[in-house]
Structure formats: structure tokens, C-alpha cells
Amino acid sequence: MKILSIVIVSILTVIVLIAGNLYWRNHTNINHFTSVSSKEKPVSTDELITKTAHWPKQAQSDFKQALKDGKTYKIAIVGSKAMGTTKKGWAHDLKQALLHTYGDHVSVSLFPYDVNSDQFIADNLYKKVAEAQPNLVLFEPFILNDNGAVDPENAHQDLLTAVDAWKDAVVIIQPSYPLYQATNYPDQVAQLKTFVKKQKLVYLDHWQNWPDTNSTALKNDLKFENGEQAGPNAKGNAIWYHYVRNYFIAN
């Protein structure tokens, strides 16, 4: 009887060991993890692609391909000092929002310059942007700095020179911030908008989120230095930021 008990215990022990080994092998098999990963990855990718719903079709396609290839999609934000710095301003806030949403699937570079469009070209600053090899460029073409300094036709040609240098990227154009009771500037912005659309480029009209240029309410969104309008204040930066943020990150 004692021997039979020993035999039964031994058999049960072997069965438990075999079953445990099979269970362990099944749950550590690389195919097991691959199948789980393959089920989860498309969901994440689809969510990211959905966030690009407002982007130009080419940009959406390029981003989708970058995800498929496991490559980083490069975004460059280029413009005047009105965009802020690498540490503050609407461009900085947009960069943080993009990185938070798209993670390491994107990289975002800021190129703020205190120049007009002629200087941007003459100083080869546009080539510095090209060297970053961006897939998408959000460009404020120094239109406010050009006001009274560069003829609109020259400014438009400067814009085309830059766009041609960034030919491998999707380029999106936007104006600078509005001015209170300006005279020529609004007309120049209107000309820019018409020109950009004629060139079949995308134009982001964030002015529609600001008060009218003749409304005293606009003064509450601008900062003044020595009585002169010197840029958007915190409230103005928020207006600008929320417009571009909602464009680049669809809800």
C-alpha cells in the first residue's frame, strides 16, 4: 500500500511538472507576444492618424507612411520673434502639445528669426530649415516685419524661394498677429492669403479667432512697449496657440 501511494504521488508530480512546463512555454513564446502586439498596435496607429484629420492630405499620407516605416515625422515651425522662443510662446506650447499627443513619432524644431523676408533669404536662413529635412513646415513668412520695409511682390517671391528649398516638405502658411487699427498691414495680409491660395498652398487664418483689427478688444490681446504694439501678450498667445493646436491635433 505504501509503495502504491509512492507511485501515485510520483505520477502526479510528473503530470504537474509537465503541465507547468507547457504553460510556461506557451506564455513565454515570442509568437504569443507578437500576436498581442499586433492586435494593440493598429489601434494606437489609427488614433494617431485620426488626430491628423485637419492636415493636408499629403501630410496625412506622409505621416501614415512614417508610422508604417517606424520613422520620425519631422515638423518645423518657422517665423518671426512673434512665435516666441524655445522656452515660451505659442510655438513652444504647440511643440509640447504635439510631442504629448504624437510622442516620439514626431520631432518638432523651432526656427524664430528677427528678420524680414528679404533678410531671411539673403542670410540663407531658409537653408538652415532645409538642412533639418522637415516633412512639414508651418511658416509665418515675416509679413509684419516686411510691413513698410519689403514690397509685397518681393515678399511673395521670398516666400516661393523658401518653399522651393523645402520642396520635400508640406508647407503651411500663416500670417503674424493682427495689429490694432493698422492701415496697410491688413491689406498686405489679404494679399498674402490670396497669393498663397493661388500657389495651392494651405493658409491658416488664425485671425478669425482674434477680435476685429478695429475693435478696442484687440488691444487686450497685445502687449505695448513705449506706446507701440510689440507682439501678442499672454492672452493673444493663447488665442494663436489654440487655433494652431486645434488644427494639428483634431479632437
C-alpha positions in Angstrom: 0.0 0.0 0.0 2.9 2.3 0.9 4.6 1.5 -2.4 1.3 2.2 -4.4 1.0 5.6 -2.6 4.6 6.5 -3.6 3.9 5.5 -7.2 0.7 7.6 -7.4 2.4 10.6 -5.8 5.3 10.3 -8.3 2.9 10.1 -11.3 1.0 13.2 -10.1 4.3 15.1 -9.6 5.4 14.3 -13.2 1.9 15.4 -14.5 2.2 18.7 -12.6 5.7 19.3 -13.9 4.7 18.6 -17.5 1.6 20.8 -17.3 3.6 23.6 -15.7 6.3 23.4 -18.3 3.8 23.6 -21.2 2.0 26.5 -19.6 5.3 28.4 -19.2 6.5 27.7 -22.7 3.2 28.9 -24.1 3.2 32.2 -22.2 6.9 32.9 -23.0 6.7 32.0 -26.6 7.6 35.1 -28.8 4.6 34.3 -31.0 2.3 34.9 -28.1 3.7 38.4 -27.5 3.7 39.1 -31.3 0.0 38.3 -31.5 -0.8 40.6 -28.6 1.3 43.4 -30.0 -0.2 43.1 -33.5 -3.6 43.5 -32.0 -2.7 46.6 -30.0 -0.5 48.5 -32.5 -3.2 49.2 -35.2 -5.5 50.7 -32.5 -2.8 53.2 -31.4 -1.8 54.0 -35.0 -5.4 54.6 -36.0 -5.9 57.0 -33.1 -2.8 59.0 -34.1 -3.9 59.2 -37.7 -7.3 60.4 -36.6 -5.6 63.3 -34.8 -4.2 64.5 -38.2 -7.7 64.9 -39.7 -7.2 68.6 -40.5 -3.7 68.2 -42.0 -3.3 68.5 -45.8 -3.9 65.1 -47.5 -0.2 64.8 -48.5 0.9 65.4 -44.9 -1.6 62.8 -43.6 -0.3 60.3 -46.1 3.4 61.1 -45.3 2.7 60.7 -41.5 0.9 57.4 -42.0 3.8 56.1 -44.1 6.3 57.3 -41.4 4.4 55.3 -38.8 4.4 52.3 -41.0 8.2 52.6 -41.6 8.9 53.3 -38.0 10.4 56.7 -38.9 10.1 60.0 -37.1 7.9 62.6 -38.8 9.7 66.0 -38.7 7.9 69.2 -38.1 9.5 72.7 -38.4 7.8 75.9 -37.1 9.4 78.9 -38.7 8.7 82.6 -38.4 9.4 85.9 -36.7 10.0 86.5 -33.0 6.2 86.8 -32.6 6.2 83.0 -32.3 8.2 83.3 -29.1 11.3 81.4 -28.1 12.3 77.8 -27.5 11.1 78.2 -23.9 7.9 80.3 -24.1 5.3 81.5 -26.6 2.6 79.8 -28.7 5.2 77.9 -30.8 6.8 76.4 -27.7 3.3 75.4 -26.4 2.4 73.9 -29.7 5.6 71.9 -29.7 4.8 70.5 -26.3 1.3 69.6 -27.3 2.5 67.8 -30.4 5.1 65.8 -28.5 2.5 64.9 -25.9 0.0 63.7 -28.5 2.2 62.0 -31.0 5.1 61.0 -28.7 8.4 60.0 -30.3 6.6 59.5 -33.7 7.3 63.2 -34.3 10.1 65.7 -33.7 9.4 69.5 -33.6 12.0 72.1 -34.3 11.5 75.9 -33.8 13.2 78.5 -36.0 12.4 82.0 -34.7 14.2 84.8 -36.5 14.2 88.6 -36.0 14.4 89.4 -39.7 12.2 90.4 -42.7 11.7 88.1 -45.7 14.5 89.7 -47.7 17.0 89.1 -44.9 15.6 85.6 -44.4 16.6 84.7 -47.9 19.8 86.9 -48.2 21.2 85.4 -44.9 20.4 81.8 -46.1 18.3 81.2 -43.0 15.8 79.3 -45.1 18.6 76.8 -45.9 19.1 76.1 -42.2 15.5 75.0 -42.2 16.0 72.8 -45.2 19.0 71.2 -43.5 16.7 69.9 -40.9 14.9 67.9 -43.6 11.4 68.6 -42.3 8.3 66.7 -43.5 6.1 69.6 -42.7 6.8 73.3 -42.3 4.5 75.8 -40.5 5.7 79.1 -41.8 4.9 82.7 -40.8 6.7 84.5 -43.7 7.7 87.6 -41.7 4.8 89.6 -43.1 4.7 92.1 -40.2 8.4 92.6 -40.3 8.1 93.3 -44.0 5.5 96.0 -43.4 7.0 99.2 -44.7 10.3 97.5 -45.4 9.7 95.0 -48.2 7.4 95.3 -51.2 4.7 92.7 -51.1 5.7 91.3 -54.5 9.3 90.8 -53.3 7.9 89.2 -50.1 5.9 86.8 -52.2 9.0 85.9 -54.2 10.9 85.3 -51.0 8.2 83.0 -49.9 8.4 81.0 -53.1 12.2 80.8 -52.8 11.8 79.3 -49.3 9.1 76.9 -50.3 11.1 75.7 -53.3 14.0 74.9 -50.9 11.6 72.9 -48.8 10.2 71.0 -51.8 10.3 67.7 -49.9 8.0 69.1 -47.2 4.4 70.1 -47.0 4.4 73.8 -46.3 1.6 75.6 -44.4 1.5 79.4 -44.4 0.1 81.6 -41.7 0.1 85.4 -41.0 1.7 87.1 -38.0 -0.6 88.5 -35.3 -3.1 91.3 -36.1 -2.5 95.0 -35.2 -5.0 97.4 -33.8 -6.2 100.0 -36.3 -3.4 99.3 -38.8 -3.9 100.7 -42.3 -1.7 98.9 -44.9 -0.9 95.8 -42.9 -4.4 94.1 -43.1 -4.3 94.7 -46.9 -0.9 93.0 -47.1 -2.2 90.1 -45.1 -5.2 89.8 -47.5 -2.8 89.8 -50.5 -0.7 87.1 -48.8 -3.8 84.9 -48.3 -4.8 85.4 -52.0 -1.3 84.6 -53.2 -0.9 81.5 -51.0 -4.1 80.1 -52.3 -3.1 80.8 -55.9 0.0 78.8 -55.3 -2.2 76.0 -54.0 -0.6 76.1 -50.5 -2.5 75.8 -47.3 -3.2 79.0 -45.4 -4.1 79.0 -41.7 -6.2 82.1 -41.0 -5.9 82.3 -37.2 -7.0 86.0 -37.5 -10.6 84.7 -37.5 -10.1 83.8 -33.8 -8.9 87.3 -32.8 -11.1 90.4 -32.3 -11.5 92.7 -35.4 -8.5 94.9 -36.1 -10.6 98.0 -35.5 -12.1 96.7 -32.2 -10.7 98.0 -29.0 -11.0 94.5 -27.7 -7.9 93.6 -29.7 -5.8 95.9 -27.5 -6.4 93.4 -24.6 -4.6 90.7 -26.6 -1.5 92.7 -27.4 1.5 93.9 -25.4 2.6 97.5 -25.8 6.1 98.9 -25.4 6.6 102.7 -25.3 3.1 103.0 -26.7 3.8 100.7 -29.7 2.2 97.3 -30.4 5.1 94.9 -29.7 3.5 91.5 -30.0 0.8 89.2 -28.6 0.5 89.2 -24.8 -0.3 86.0 -22.8 -4.0 86.2 -23.9 -3.0 86.8 -27.5 -0.6 83.9 -27.4 -3.4 81.7 -26.1 -5.6 82.7 -29.0 -2.9 81.9 -31.6 -1.9 78.7 -29.8 -5.4 77.3 -29.5 -6.1 77.9 -33.2 -3.0 76.1 -34.5 -3.3 73.4 -31.7 -6.8 72.5 -32.8 -5.6 72.3 -36.4 -2.7 70.0 -35.8 -4.4 67.9 -33.1 -8.0 67.1 -34.1 -10.4 66.2 -31.3 
